[in-house]
Amino acid sequence: MGDSKFRALSALPPCGQGLWLYLLTNVNTSPIPGLFRAGRAAIAEELGWSLEAFDKAFQEVFNQGMVKADFISRVVWIPNAIKHNRPESPNVVISWGKEIDLIPECTLKDEAIATLYGHMQLIDSESDKPDKRSYSTAFEKAFGKALGKPFGKSIPNQEQEQEQEQEQEQEQEQEEDSSGHGSATAPGGQSQSEGDKPEPKKTYPDEFELVWSIYPKRAGGNSKSDAFKAWNARIRDGTAAEEIYSGVERYAAFVKFEGSLNTQYVKQAKTFFGPGMHFSEPWATQQAPGARDPNQISEPDKTIPSGFKG
């Protein structure tokens, strides 16, 4: 869609079908069927849509199960693309290994890899000689080393991770009340006995509280307790608290620039501080030349056109 003649045509109006056609044909698509890198703001700008219009169109396509995305990591995944774009040979699968490193690490990437691997197994099972496992072997050769994960075990997908997070948050709510809004009445309406004492409010190190205070707000759960566990694990591993703080500062600026603040696209803090060490990523805010910051309020142009006399 970067051709000048194409751009000269009337613009595509914001709609689900228009977005779907773009996702299938845009310049960001990679040799790996259905998996590519693209940002929410970048796609909206490419289509000439507002972020609000883009989100509405994307929600339509997402609700149909046709696409998934992690726009904070800038990863888009079309699950059924592999069904219509099967590799012609195991060598094609091996070539995917060079492309996978260009996709940012995130849960959605893991889900895509697990799905692709399952499809390679399906292709092998349909072969006259399924014992050879040529496609599966090629996939393991291309992806196994890069990920460092054994393919004999299933890779958790986003739904499983979200369910685990919800269960953990429910358990946390039952075990502690960090907001100080706990009930003073025991279950069944019985008053708390005089001998029972309320559990003390959990306290955290000042360094963590400082990081937590600037972490971007998100829609949905974001367990402070789990975030601290992940943060503390990185500190024990030798990561400096200042490095994590700087990473959160960059991430907060990135989220604001992308217009994703207070949405589900903001990573959970426990994931951000987790083994993936997302705080070490650059989180650069790339803006096209001459493009306006979507968060910046426009100012009136006070320039008087040449030839105009007041």
TORKOL-4160 file (C-alpha; in steps of 0.2 Angstrom, whole numbers, padded with zeros to 4 digits, m for minus):
310
<pt num="1" X="0000" Y="0000" Z="0000"/>
<pt num="2" X="0015" Y="0011" Z="m0001"/>
<pt num="3" X="0013" Y="0014" Z="m0020"/>
<pt num="4" X="0010" Y="0032" Z="m0024"/>
<pt num="5" X="m0003" Y="0028" Z="m0037"/>
<pt num="6" X="m0013" Y="0018" Z="m0024"/>
<pt num="7" X="m0012" Y="0033" Z="m0012"/>
<pt num="8" X="m0019" Y="0044" Z="m0025"/>
<pt num="9" X="m0035" Y="0034" Z="m0024"/>
<pt num="10" X="m0049" Y="0039" Z="m0013"/>
<pt num="11" X="m0046" Y="0033" Z="0005"/>
<pt num="12" X="m0052" Y="0017" Z="0013"/>
<pt num="13" X="m0066" Y="0021" Z="0025"/>
<pt num="14" X="m0064" Y="0014" Z="0043"/>
<pt num="15" X="m0072" Y="m0003" Z="0043"/>
<pt num="16" X="m0069" Y="m0021" Z="0048"/>
<pt num="17" X="m0068" Y="m0028" Z="0031"/>
<pt num="18" X="m0056" Y="m0014" Z="0026"/>
<pt num="19" X="m0044" Y="m0017" Z="0040"/>
<pt num="20" X="m0045" Y="m0036" Z="0036"/>
<pt num="21" X="m0039" Y="m0033" Z="0019"/>
<pt num="22" X="m0025" Y="m0022" Z="0025"/>
<pt num="23" X="m0019" Y="m0035" Z="0038"/>
<pt num="24" X="m0018" Y="m0048" Z="0024"/>
<pt num="25" X="m0009" Y="m0037" Z="0011"/>
<pt num="26" X="0001" Y="m0024" Z="0021"/>
<pt num="27" X="0020" Y="m0022" Z="0019"/>
<pt num="28" X="0023" Y="m0028" Z="0037"/>
<pt num="29" X="0018" Y="m0046" Z="0033"/>
<pt num="30" X="0033" Y="m0058" Z="0035"/>
<pt num="31" X="0036" Y="m0075" Z="0027"/>
<pt num="32" X="0029" Y="m0083" Z="0043"/>
<pt num="33" X="0011" Y="m0085" Z="0038"/>
<pt num="34" X="0000" Y="m0073" Z="0049"/>
<pt num="35" X="0013" Y="m0067" Z="0061"/>
<pt num="36" X="0021" Y="m0050" Z="0059"/>
<pt num="37" X="0026" Y="m0034" Z="0068"/>
<pt num="38" X="0015" Y="m0019" Z="0067"/>
<pt num="39" X="0010" Y="m0005" Z="0079"/>
<pt num="40" X="m0007" Y="0001" Z="0083"/>
<pt num="41" X="m0003" Y="0019" Z="0079"/>
<pt num="42" X="0007" Y="0015" Z="0064"/>
<pt num="43" X="m0007" Y="0005" Z="0056"/>
<pt num="44" X="m0020" Y="0019" Z="0060"/>
<pt num="45" X="m0008" Y="0031" Z="0052"/>
<pt num="46" X="m0005" Y="0021" Z="0037"/>
<pt num="47" X="m0024" Y="0019" Z="0034"/>
<pt num="48" X="m0027" Y="0037" Z="0038"/>
<pt num="49" X="m0039" Y="0033" Z="0052"/>
<pt num="50" X="m0040" Y="0040" Z="0069"/>
<pt num="51" X="m0035" Y="0028" Z="0083"/>
<pt num="52" X="m0053" Y="0028" Z="0089"/>
<pt num="53" X="m0059" Y="0022" Z="0072"/>
<pt num="54" X="m0045" Y="0009" Z="0071"/>
<pt num="55" X="m0050" Y="0002" Z="0088"/>
<pt num="56" X="m0068" Y="0000" Z="0083"/>
<pt num="57" X="m0063" Y="m0009" Z="0066"/>
<pt num="58" X="m0050" Y="m0020" Z="0075"/>
<pt num="59" X="m0063" Y="m0025" Z="0088"/>
<pt num="60" X="m0075" Y="m0031" Z="0074"/>
<pt num="61" X="m0061" Y="m0042" Z="0067"/>
<pt num="62" X="m0055" Y="m0048" Z="0084"/>
<pt num="63" X="m0073" Y="m0053" Z="0089"/>
<pt num="64" X="m0074" Y="m0064" Z="0074"/>
<pt num="65" X="m0058" Y="m0073" Z="0080"/>
<pt num="66" X="m0049" Y="m0068" Z="0064"/>
<pt num="67" X="m0034" Y="m0059" Z="0072"/>
<pt num="68" X="m0026" Y="m0056" Z="0088"/>
<pt num="69" X="m0013" Y="m0043" Z="0093"/>
<pt num="70" X="m0002" Y="m0037" Z="0107"/>
<pt num="71" X="0000" Y="m0019" Z="0102"/>
<pt num="72" X="0012" Y="m0014" Z="0116"/>
<pt num="73" X="0024" Y="m0027" Z="0109"/>
<pt num="74" X="0019" Y="m0023" Z="0092"/>
<pt num="75" X="0014" Y="m0040" Z="0087"/>
<pt num="76" X="0000" Y="m0046" Z="0076"/>
<pt num="77" X="m0006" Y="m0064" Z="0073"/>
<pt num="78" X="m0019" Y="m0071" Z="0061"/>
<pt num="79" X="m0022" Y="m0088" Z="0067"/>
<pt num="80" X="m0029" Y="m0096" Z="0052"/>
<pt num="81" X="m0017" Y="m0089" Z="0039"/>
<pt num="82" X="m0006" Y="m0105" Z="0040"/>
<pt num="83" X="m0021" Y="m0115" Z="0035"/>
<pt num="84" X="m0022" Y="m0106" Z="0018"/>
<pt num="85" X="m0003" Y="m0103" Z="0016"/>
<pt num="86" X="0005" Y="m0120" Z="0020"/>
<pt num="87" X="0024" Y="m0121" Z="0017"/>
<pt num="88" X="0029" Y="m0130" Z="0001"/>
<pt num="89" X="0043" Y="m0139" Z="0009"/>
<pt num="90" X="0053" Y="m0141" Z="0025"/>
<pt num="91" X="0066" Y="m0129" Z="0019"/>
<pt num="92" X="0053" Y="m0115" Z="0019"/>
<pt num="93" X="0050" Y="m0119" Z="0037"/>
<pt num="94" X="0068" Y="m0118" Z="0041"/>
<pt num="95" X="0069" Y="m0101" Z="0032"/>
<pt num="96" X="0056" Y="m0095" Z="0045"/>
<pt num="97" X="0069" Y="m0096" Z="0058"/>
<pt num="98" X="0078" Y="m0080" Z="0052"/>
<pt num="99" X="0062" Y="m0071" Z="0053"/>
<pt num="100" X="0056" Y="m0076" Z="0070"/>
<pt num="101" X="0070" Y="m0066" Z="0079"/>
<pt num="102" X="0062" Y="m0050" Z="0071"/>
<pt num="103" X="0046" Y="m0053" Z="0081"/>
<pt num="104" X="0047" Y="m0045" Z="0099"/>
<pt num="105" X="0045" Y="m0057" Z="0113"/>
<pt num="106" X="0028" Y="m0059" Z="0120"/>
<pt num="107" X="0015" Y="m0071" Z="0125"/>
<pt num="108" X="0006" Y="m0069" Z="0108"/>
<pt num="109" X="0022" Y="m0074" Z="0099"/>
<pt num="110" X="0023" Y="m0090" Z="0110"/>
<pt num="111" X="0005" Y="m0094" Z="0106"/>
<pt num="112" X="0008" Y="m0091" Z="0087"/>
<pt num="113" X="0023" Y="m0103" Z="0088"/>
<pt num="114" X="0014" Y="m0116" Z="0097"/>
<pt num="115" X="0000" Y="m0115" Z="0084"/>
<pt num="116" X="0012" Y="m0116" Z="0069"/>
<pt num="117" X="0021" Y="m0131" Z="0077"/>
<pt num="118" X="0004" Y="m0140" Z="0079"/>
<pt num="119" X="0000" Y="m0137" Z="0061"/>
<pt num="120" X="0017" Y="m0144" Z="0056"/>
<pt num="121" X="0013" Y="m0160" Z="0065"/>
<pt num="122" X="m0004" Y="m0160" Z="0056"/>
<pt num="123" X="0005" Y="m0159" Z="0039"/>
<pt num="124" X="0017" Y="m0174" Z="0045"/>
<pt num="125" X="0002" Y="m0184" Z="0050"/>
<pt num="126" X="m0006" Y="m0182" Z="0033"/>
<pt num="127" X="0010" Y="m0188" Z="0024"/>
<pt num="128" X="0012" Y="m0205" Z="0017"/>
<pt num="129" X="0027" Y="m0207" Z="0028"/>
<pt num="130" X="0022" Y="m0198" Z="0045"/>
<pt num="131" X="0036" Y="m0207" Z="0054"/>
<pt num="132" X="0049" Y="m0195" Z="0045"/>
<pt num="133" X="0041" Y="m0180" Z="0054"/>
<pt num="134" X="0050" Y="m0169" Z="0041"/>
<pt num="135" X="0040" Y="m0153" Z="0044"/>
<pt num="136" X="0040" Y="m0155" Z="0063"/>
<pt num="137" X="0059" Y="m0158" Z="0063"/>
<pt num="138" X="0062" Y="m0143" Z="0052"/>
<pt num="139" X="0051" Y="m0132" Z="0063"/>
<pt num="140" X="0061" Y="m0138" Z="0079"/>
<pt num="141" X="0077" Y="m0135" Z="0070"/>
<pt num="142" X="0072" Y="m0117" Z="0065"/>
<pt num="143" X="0063" Y="m0112" Z="0082"/>
<pt num="144" X="0070" Y="m0123" Z="0095"/>
<pt num="145" X="0087" Y="m0115" Z="0098"/>
<pt num="146" X="0080" Y="m0097" Z="0097"/>
<pt num="147" X="0067" Y="m0100" Z="0110"/>
<pt num="148" X="0077" Y="m0112" Z="0121"/>
<pt num="149" X="0060" Y="m0121" Z="0125"/>
<pt num="150" X="0057" Y="m0140" Z="0123"/>
<pt num="151" X="0043" Y="m0142" Z="0111"/>
<pt num="152" X="0037" Y="m0158" Z="0119"/>
<pt num="153" X="0028" Y="m0147" Z="0132"/>
<pt num="154" X="0014" Y="m0136" Z="0127"/>
<pt num="155" X="0017" Y="m0117" Z="0127"/>
<pt num="156" X="0004" Y="m0107" Z="0137"/>
<pt num="157" X="m0007" Y="m0096" Z="0126"/>
<pt num="158" X="m0015" Y="m0079" Z="0131"/>
<pt num="159" X="m0031" Y="m0086" Z="0137"/>
<pt num="160" X="m0022" Y="m0098" Z="0149"/>
<pt num="161" X="m0011" Y="m0085" Z="0156"/>
<pt num="162" X="m0026" Y="m0073" Z="0158"/>
<pt num="163" X="m0035" Y="m0087" Z="0168"/>
<pt num="164" X="m0020" Y="m0090" Z="0179"/>
<pt num="165" X="m0019" Y="m0071" Z="0182"/>
<pt num="166" X="m0037" Y="m0070" Z="0187"/>
<pt num="167" X="m0036" Y="m0085" Z="0199"/>
<pt num="168" X="m0020" Y="m0077" Z="0207"/>
<pt num="169" X="m0029" Y="m0060" Z="0209"/>
<pt num="170" X="m0044" Y="m0069" Z="0217"/>
<pt num="171" X="m0033" Y="m0078" Z="0229"/>
<pt num="172" X="m0024" Y="m0062" Z="0233"/>
<pt num="173" X="m0040" Y="m0053" Z="0236"/>
<pt num="174" X="m0045" Y="m0067" Z="0248"/>
<pt num="175" X="m0028" Y="m0067" Z="0257"/>
<pt num="176" X="m0025" Y="m0049" Z="0258"/>
<pt num="177" X="m0033" Y="m0032" Z="0256"/>
<pt num="178" X="m0019" Y="m0020" Z="0252"/>
<pt num="179" X="m0031" Y="m0005" Z="0249"/>
<pt num="180" X="m0037" Y="m0006" Z="0267"/>
<pt num="181" X="m0055" Y="m0009" Z="0262"/>
<pt num="182" X="m0057" Y="m0026" Z="0271"/>
<pt num="183" X="m0072" Y="m0032" Z="0280"/>
<pt num="184" X="m0073" Y="m0031" Z="0298"/>
<pt num="185" X="m0086" Y="m0045" Z="0300"/>
<pt num="186" X="m0082" Y="m0063" Z="0299"/>
<pt num="187" X="m0091" Y="m0075" Z="0286"/>
<pt num="188" X="m0108" Y="m0079" Z="0292"/>
<pt num="189" X="m0111" Y="m0063" Z="0301"/>
<pt num="190" X="m0101" Y="m0067" Z="0316"/>
<pt num="191" X="m0091" Y="m0053" Z="0324"/>
<pt num="192" X="m0072" Y="m0054" Z="0324"/>
<pt num="193" X="m0067" Y="m0061" Z="0341"/>
<pt num="194" X="m0057" Y="m0050" Z="0353"/>
<pt num="195" X="m0042" Y="m0062" Z="0352"/>
<pt num="196" X="m0041" Y="m0060" Z="0333"/>
<pt num="197" X="m0030" Y="m0046" Z="0326"/>
<pt num="198" X="m0031" Y="m0040" Z="0308"/>
<pt num="199" X="m0017" Y="m0044" Z="0298"/>
<pt num="200" X="m0005" Y="m0030" Z="0296"/>
<pt num="201" X="m0005" Y="m0020" Z="0279"/>
<pt num="202" X="0009" Y="m0027" Z="0268"/>
<pt num="203" X="0023" Y="m0015" Z="0265"/>
<pt num="204" X="0035" Y="m0014" Z="0251"/>
<pt num="205" X="0053" Y="m0007" Z="0249"/>
<pt num="206" X="0054" Y="0012" Z="0244"/>
<pt num="207" X="0063" Y="0007" Z="0228"/>
<pt num="208" X="0048" Y="m0004" Z="0223"/>
<pt num="209" X="0035" Y="0009" Z="0228"/>
<pt num="210" X="0044" Y="0022" Z="0218"/>
<pt num="211" X="0043" Y="0011" Z="0202"/>
<pt num="212" X="0025" Y="0006" Z="0206"/>
<pt num="213" X="0020" Y="0024" Z="0207"/>
<pt num="214" X="0025" Y="0028" Z="0189"/>
<pt num="215" X="0020" Y="0012" Z="0181"/>
<pt num="216" X="0006" Y="0015" Z="0168"/>
<pt num="217" X="m0011" Y="0011" Z="0173"/>
<pt num="218" X="m0021" Y="m0002" Z="0164"/>
<pt num="219" X="m0038" Y="m0009" Z="0162"/>
<pt num="220" X="m0041" Y="m0025" Z="0171"/>
<pt num="221" X="m0030" Y="m0033" Z="0184"/>
<pt num="222" X="m0013" Y="m0028" Z="0189"/>
<pt num="223" X="m0008" Y="m0037" Z="0205"/>
<pt num="224" X="0004" Y="m0026" Z="0215"/>
<pt num="225" X="0009" Y="m0042" Z="0225"/>
<pt num="226" X="0014" Y="m0052" Z="0210"/>
<pt num="227" X="0023" Y="m0037" Z="0202"/>
<pt num="228" X="0034" Y="m0035" Z="0218"/>
<pt num="229" X="0038" Y="m0054" Z="0217"/>
<pt num="230" X="0044" Y="m0052" Z="0199"/>
<pt num="231" X="0053" Y="m0036" Z="0203"/>
<pt num="232" X="0062" Y="m0044" Z="0218"/>
<pt num="233" X="0067" Y="m0059" Z="0208"/>
<pt num="234" X="0076" Y="m0047" Z="0196"/>
<pt num="235" X="0084" Y="m0038" Z="0210"/>
<pt num="236" X="0090" Y="m0055" Z="0217"/>
<pt num="237" X="0097" Y="m0059" Z="0200"/>
<pt num="238" X="0108" Y="m0044" Z="0201"/>
<pt num="239" X="0098" Y="m0031" Z="0191"/>
<pt num="240" X="0100" Y="m0014" Z="0198"/>
<pt num="241" X="0084" Y="m0005" Z="0204"/>
<pt num="242" X="0089" Y="0010" Z="0194"/>
<pt num="243" X="0089" Y="0000" Z="0178"/>
<pt num="244" X="0071" Y="m0006" Z="0181"/>
<pt num="245" X="0065" Y="0012" Z="0185"/>
<pt num="246" X="0073" Y="0019" Z="0169"/>
<pt num="247" X="0064" Y="0005" Z="0159"/>
<pt num="248" X="0047" Y="0009" Z="0167"/>
<pt num="249" X="0050" Y="0028" Z="0163"/>
<pt num="250" X="0053" Y="0023" Z="0145"/>
<pt num="251" X="0038" Y="0011" Z="0144"/>
<pt num="252" X="0026" Y="0024" Z="0152"/>
<pt num="253" X="0031" Y="0037" Z="0139"/>
<pt num="254" X="0029" Y="0024" Z="0125"/>
<pt num="255" X="0012" Y="0019" Z="0132"/>
<pt num="256" X="0006" Y="0037" Z="0132"/>
<pt num="257" X="0013" Y="0040" Z="0115"/>
<pt num="258" X="0004" Y="0025" Z="0108"/>
<pt num="259" X="m0012" Y="0031" Z="0116"/>
<pt num="260" X="m0014" Y="0014" Z="0126"/>
<pt num="261" X="m0015" Y="0021" Z="0144"/>
<pt num="262" X="m0029" Y="0014" Z="0154"/>
<pt num="263" X="m0032" Y="0000" Z="0141"/>
<pt num="264" X="m0029" Y="m0019" Z="0141"/>
<pt num="265" X="m0014" Y="m0016" Z="0130"/>
<pt num="266" X="m0003" Y="m0011" Z="0144"/>
<pt num="267" X="0007" Y="m0026" Z="0150"/>
<pt num="268" X="0004" Y="m0032" Z="0168"/>
<pt num="269" X="0018" Y="m0027" Z="0179"/>
<pt num="270" X="0022" Y="m0044" Z="0184"/>
<pt num="271" X="0025" Y="m0048" Z="0166"/>
<pt num="272" X="0035" Y="m0032" Z="0163"/>
<pt num="273" X="0046" Y="m0036" Z="0178"/>
<pt num="274" X="0047" Y="m0055" Z="0174"/>
<pt num="275" X="0060" Y="m0066" Z="0166"/>
<pt num="276" X="0058" Y="m0058" Z="0149"/>
<pt num="277" X="0065" Y="m0042" Z="0157"/>
<pt num="278" X="0054" Y="m0030" Z="0146"/>
<pt num="279" X="0061" Y="m0016" Z="0156"/>
<pt num="280" X="0078" Y="m0018" Z="0147"/>
<pt num="281" X="0069" Y="m0015" Z="0130"/>
<pt num="282" X="0071" Y="0003" Z="0122"/>
<pt num="283" X="0053" Y="0007" Z="0120"/>
<pt num="284" X="0057" Y="0021" Z="0108"/>
<pt num="285" X="0043" Y="0032" Z="0102"/>
<pt num="286" X="0046" Y="0033" Z="0084"/>
<pt num="287" X="0037" Y="0047" Z="0075"/>
<pt num="288" X="0036" Y="0049" Z="0056"/>
<pt num="289" X="0044" Y="0066" Z="0050"/>
<pt num="290" X="0031" Y="0079" Z="0050"/>
<pt num="291" X="0019" Y="0069" Z="0060"/>
<pt num="292" X="0010" Y="0076" Z="0075"/>
<pt num="293" X="0010" Y="0069" Z="0092"/>
<pt num="294" X="m0008" Y="0062" Z="0095"/>
<pt num="295" X="m0007" Y="0067" Z="0113"/>
<pt num="296" X="m0001" Y="0085" Z="0109"/>
<pt num="297" X="m0015" Y="0098" Z="0109"/>
<pt num="298" X="m0015" Y="0107" Z="0092"/>
<pt num="299" X="m0011" Y="0126" Z="0092"/>
<pt num="300" X="m0018" Y="0138" Z="0080"/>
<pt num="301" X="m0008" Y="0143" Z="0065"/>
<pt num="302" X="m0004" Y="0162" Z="0067"/>
<pt num="303" X="0005" Y="0164" Z="0050"/>
<pt num="304" X="m0002" Y="0177" Z="0038"/>
<pt num="305" X="m0002" Y="0170" Z="0020"/>
<pt num="306" X="0009" Y="0179" Z="0008"/>
<pt num="307" X="0000" Y="0192" Z="m0002"/>
<pt num="308" X="m0014" Y="0195" Z="0011"/>
<pt num="309" X="m0015" Y="0213" Z="0018"/>
<pt num="310" X="m0024" Y="0216" Z="0034"/>
